Structures are given as structure tokens and as C-alpha cells.
Amino acid sequence: MATRDLKLDFYPAPNPNRTGVLVLPGGGYEFISIDNEGIEPARWLNARGYDAWVLSYTVAGSSTPAPIIPAPQRDAIAAVRRIRAEDRIDRLGLWGFSAGGHLAAVTATDVDMIGQIDFMVLAYPVISMAAGTTHDGSRRNLLGDNCEPGGADEVAMCAEKRVGGLTPPTFLFHTANDGAVPVLNALAFAAAMATYKRPFEILVLPDGPHGAGLALGDEKVGWTGELDRWLKGVIASA
């Protein structure tokens, strides 16, 4: 697959705190949910002093048919390297939604990214590629219809199996009755973090739809207040 130019949009904070976040929107590896899970989170971050970048990574389509592996991860790694090369920030986090959460998790656990990612935020993420837990559309677009269930290619893209002693601190958000991406995904990643004694926080709300984004002003599904508190703690402990 040919290398493409990165579509990486920068949203500078008016009062930057030397911490940046690369936002990876969801879309089932089929489209990019740019407004709800890209631009809005970037603006939310800017208001709190964080520089933000939003990556429109490779997704499946007529010009890039499934399977698209390894293109999305290659895009994300290139984006991290570009951001780091600018020397604008001291700390860099990844914030991924849904399929973008999967991309964030496999990128942060890539051996080439050791020491490059300081924290992660995974919002209703796809984590596993295993049947019964994964989001079928994300798996199909990333790995293709011919990927053997339980085979090496599937296991390699199960983010919970990639967690280790150097996985960065992670905040996970999910709803218990998510009808698109089972909450088992977030729980599996949290369990792996606990196994390796890595810092994490998980917030599971009892009821809410998939794709809620920030859910600002939603008393039932709103979750960014807890995220805000957690991010302040990450910066304070850095």
C-alpha cells in the first residue's frame, strides 16, 4: 500500500501547558467521525491548556479496500513522530474514540513508541479483535474477511494482549449497555493494566449509547469532569 500524506490538523491552545494530545476519532475504520470525536475534543482540550492534533487516518474505502492493516497504525506513528519533532510539548497523550481507541491502544503499545506516549484516553474503545467481543465492522475493515479467527494476525491486533510493563497510564470510559462495542473491550484492557500493575482509571456508566462523544451537558452520560480531574493528576505526577 502506497504511503499517503498525513491529514493532521493542529489546534493550538491559547495558553499552552506544554502537554499535547493526538486525537484519533472513531468510525469503525470506515469513516472518520471528525466533528463529534475530533474537533469537539480538540476544542475541549484547548480550553484547558492542551495543544491538540486530530488525525484523519487511513480507513477502508474504494481507494483503500480492506484489509487496511497496517496503514492506520503507520499513520498514527508518523503523526506522533511529526508532533514530537516540532518540540512544542513536553508530554504527549493519545485520545481515541471507538475504532480510534483501538488505534490509540495498539500505537501506544508498539515497541517503536516506547517513551513517546505519556498517557492515553480510550473512550468506548474497540480493544479486542476476537469474535464475540470485537466490533465486527472494525475487524473486517482492518483485518479483512479472510483473517483467521484466533490466528496470529488477529491476536497481534488484540490491544489487551499488547499491554506490558511500559504501557502508559490510561483513562477508559464506556457504558455498560453499549450496543455497538461491548463494554468487555474496556474491561479487558483494564484487566491487562491491572495484571501489569500499570496506572489506570476506568469509568463505566450504566446506560448510554455508543458514539456519545464528550456528552457535554448530558447529566446521564457526561464523563469529561472525571477525565479533567484525571488529566490534571497525570500532569502533576509527570
C-alpha positions as CSV (number, residue, x, y, z in Angstrom):
1,M,0.0,0.0,0.0
2,A,1.5,3.4,-1.0
3,T,2.4,5.9,1.7
4,R,-0.1,8.8,1.7
5,D,0.3,12.4,3.0
6,L,-0.8,12.7,6.6
7,K,-4.1,14.6,7.2
8,L,-3.1,16.0,10.6
9,D,-4.9,19.1,11.8
10,F,-3.4,21.3,14.6
11,Y,-5.5,23.1,17.2
12,P,-3.2,25.2,19.4
13,A,-4.2,26.1,22.9
14,P,-4.4,29.8,23.6
15,N,-2.5,29.3,26.8
16,P,-0.5,26.1,26.3
17,N,0.7,24.0,29.2
18,R,3.4,22.0,27.2
19,T,1.1,19.0,27.1
20,G,-0.4,17.9,23.8
21,V,-2.9,15.3,22.7
22,L,-3.3,13.5,19.4
23,V,-7.0,12.8,18.9
24,L,-8.0,9.7,16.9
25,P,-11.7,9.8,16.1
26,G,-13.8,6.7,15.6
27,G,-15.7,5.4,12.6
28,G,-15.2,1.6,12.5
29,Y,-12.1,2.0,10.3
30,E,-14.6,3.0,7.6
31,F,-15.0,6.8,8.1
32,I,-13.7,9.5,10.4
33,S,-16.2,10.9,13.0
34,I,-14.4,14.3,12.7
35,D,-16.8,16.6,14.4
36,N,-18.1,14.6,17.3
37,E,-14.9,12.8,18.1
38,G,-12.2,15.1,16.6
39,I,-12.9,18.8,16.5
40,E,-15.0,19.0,19.6
41,P,-12.5,17.1,21.8
42,A,-9.7,19.3,20.4
43,R,-11.6,22.5,21.4
44,W,-12.3,21.0,24.8
45,L,-8.6,20.3,25.3
46,N,-7.6,23.8,24.1
47,A,-9.8,25.4,26.7
48,R,-7.8,23.6,29.3
49,G,-4.4,24.4,28.0
50,Y,-3.7,21.4,25.9
51,D,-2.5,21.6,22.3
52,A,-4.4,19.2,20.2
53,W,-3.9,17.4,16.9
54,V,-6.6,15.5,15.0
55,L,-5.5,12.7,12.7
56,S,-7.7,11.6,9.8
57,Y,-6.0,8.2,9.4
58,T,-6.5,5.6,6.6
59,V,-9.9,4.0,6.6
60,A,-11.4,1.4,4.2
61,G,-12.9,2.7,1.0
62,S,-12.9,2.4,-2.7
63,S,-9.2,3.6,-3.0
64,T,-8.1,1.7,0.2
65,P,-10.1,-1.6,0.3
66,A,-10.0,-3.8,3.3
67,P,-7.8,-5.1,4.8
68,I,-6.2,-1.8,5.6
69,I,-3.7,-3.0,8.1
70,P,-1.0,-1.7,8.8
71,A,-1.9,1.7,7.3
72,P,-3.8,3.3,10.2
73,Q,-1.1,2.5,12.8
74,R,1.6,3.6,10.3
75,D,-0.3,7.0,10.1
76,A,-0.6,7.3,13.8
77,I,3.1,6.6,14.4
78,A,4.1,9.1,11.7
79,A,1.8,11.7,13.4
80,V,3.4,11.1,16.8
81,R,6.9,11.5,15.3
82,R,5.9,14.7,13.5
83,I,4.4,16.2,16.7
84,R,7.4,15.2,18.7
85,A,9.8,16.7,16.1
86,E,8.1,20.1,16.5
87,D,9.4,20.3,20.1
88,R,6.4,22.3,21.2
89,I,5.4,20.0,24.0
90,D,7.0,18.0,26.9
91,R,4.2,15.4,27.3
92,L,2.1,13.7,24.6
93,G,-1.1,11.7,25.0
94,L,-3.3,9.8,22.7
95,W,-7.1,10.1,22.9
96,G,-9.0,7.6,20.8
97,F,-12.8,7.0,20.4
98,S,-14.2,3.6,19.4
99,A,-12.1,2.3,16.5
100,G,-9.8,5.2,17.1
101,G,-9.5,3.9,20.7
102,H,-8.2,0.6,19.2
103,L,-5.7,2.6,17.1
104,A,-4.6,4.6,20.1
105,A,-4.1,1.4,22.2
106,V,-2.1,-0.5,19.5
107,T,0.0,2.5,18.7
108,A,0.9,3.3,22.3
109,T,1.9,-0.4,22.9
110,D,4.1,-0.5,19.8
111,V,7.7,-1.1,20.5
112,D,8.7,1.9,18.4
113,M,6.6,4.2,20.6
114,I,8.2,3.3,23.9
115,G,8.9,6.6,25.7
116,Q,7.0,8.6,23.1
117,I,3.4,8.4,24.6
118,D,2.9,9.6,28.2
119,F,-0.8,8.8,28.6
120,M,-3.9,7.5,26.9
121,V,-7.6,8.3,26.9
122,L,-9.8,5.5,25.5
123,A,-13.4,6.4,25.0
124,Y,-15.8,3.4,24.4
125,P,-12.9,1.7,22.6
126,V,-12.6,-1.3,20.4
127,I,-9.9,-3.3,22.1
128,S,-10.1,-6.9,21.1
129,M,-10.3,-8.4,17.6
130,A,-11.8,-11.6,18.9
131,A,-15.2,-12.8,17.9
132,G,-17.9,-12.1,20.5
133,T,-16.0,-9.1,21.9
134,T,-14.8,-7.1,18.9
135,H,-16.8,-4.7,16.7
136,D,-17.3,-6.8,13.6
137,G,-17.1,-3.9,11.2
138,S,-13.8,-2.6,12.6
139,R,-12.3,-6.1,12.5
140,R,-13.4,-6.6,8.9
141,N,-12.1,-3.3,7.7
142,L,-8.8,-3.6,9.5
143,L,-8.0,-7.3,9.1
144,G,-10.3,-8.4,6.2
145,D,-12.8,-11.2,5.8
146,N,-10.1,-13.8,5.4
147,C,-8.3,-13.2,8.8
148,E,-8.4,-16.5,10.7
149,P,-10.3,-16.3,14.0
150,G,-7.8,-16.8,16.8
151,G,-4.9,-16.7,14.3
152,A,-1.6,-14.7,14.7
153,D,-2.9,-11.7,12.8
154,E,-5.9,-11.4,15.0
155,V,-4.0,-11.9,18.2
156,A,-1.4,-9.3,17.2
157,M,-4.2,-6.7,16.9
158,C,-5.9,-7.5,20.3
159,A,-4.8,-4.5,22.2
160,E,-5.4,-6.1,25.6
161,K,-2.7,-8.7,24.7
162,R,-0.2,-5.9,23.9
163,V,-0.2,-4.4,27.4
164,G,3.1,-4.6,29.3
165,G,5.2,-3.1,32.0
166,L,5.7,0.1,30.0
167,T,2.2,0.8,28.8
168,P,1.4,4.4,29.6
169,P,-1.2,5.5,32.2
170,T,-4.7,5.2,30.8
171,F,-8.2,6.5,31.4
172,L,-11.0,4.4,30.0
173,F,-14.7,5.4,29.5
174,H,-17.5,3.1,28.4
175,T,-21.2,2.5,29.1
176,A,-22.3,-0.9,30.3
177,N,-25.0,-1.3,27.7
178,D,-23.1,-0.1,24.7
179,G,-24.9,-1.8,21.8
180,A,-22.1,-1.5,19.2
181,V,-18.9,-2.1,21.1
182,P,-19.3,-4.3,24.1
183,V,-18.0,-3.0,27.4
184,L,-16.0,-6.2,27.6
185,N,-13.4,-4.3,25.5
186,A,-12.7,-1.6,28.1
187,L,-12.8,-4.2,30.9
188,A,-10.3,-6.4,29.1
189,F,-7.8,-3.6,28.7
190,A,-8.3,-2.5,32.3
191,A,-7.7,-6.1,33.5
192,A,-4.5,-6.2,31.5
193,M,-3.3,-3.0,33.0
194,A,-4.1,-4.4,36.5
195,T,-2.1,-7.5,35.7
196,Y,0.9,-5.5,34.8
197,K,0.4,-3.0,37.7
198,R,0.1,-0.1,35.3
199,P,-1.8,3.1,36.4
200,F,-5.3,3.3,35.0
201,E,-8.8,4.6,35.8
202,I,-12.0,3.1,34.3
203,L,-15.3,4.8,34.3
204,V,-18.3,2.6,33.3
205,L,-21.7,4.3,33.4
206,P,-24.8,2.0,33.4
207,D,-26.6,3.4,30.4
208,G,-25.7,5.3,27.3
209,P,-25.4,5.0,23.5
210,H,-22.3,4.2,21.6
211,G,-20.7,7.3,19.9
212,A,-21.7,9.8,22.6
213,G,-18.6,11.8,22.1
214,L,-18.0,14.2,25.0
215,A,-21.7,14.2,26.0
216,L,-21.3,17.7,27.3
217,G,-24.3,18.9,29.3
218,D,-25.7,15.3,29.4
219,E,-26.4,14.6,33.1
220,K,-26.7,10.8,32.4
221,V,-23.7,10.2,30.2
222,G,-21.4,13.2,30.9
223,W,-18.0,11.9,31.8
224,T,-15.5,14.7,31.0
225,G,-15.5,16.1,34.5
226,E,-13.8,12.9,35.7
227,L,-11.4,12.9,32.7
228,D,-10.5,16.5,33.5
229,R,-9.6,15.6,37.1
230,W,-7.6,12.6,35.9
231,L,-5.6,14.6,33.3
232,K,-4.6,17.2,36.0
233,G,-3.3,14.3,38.1
234,V,-1.3,12.9,35.2
235,I,0.4,16.3,34.6
236,A,1.0,16.8,38.3
237,S,2.7,13.5,38.6
238,A,4.9,13.9,35.5
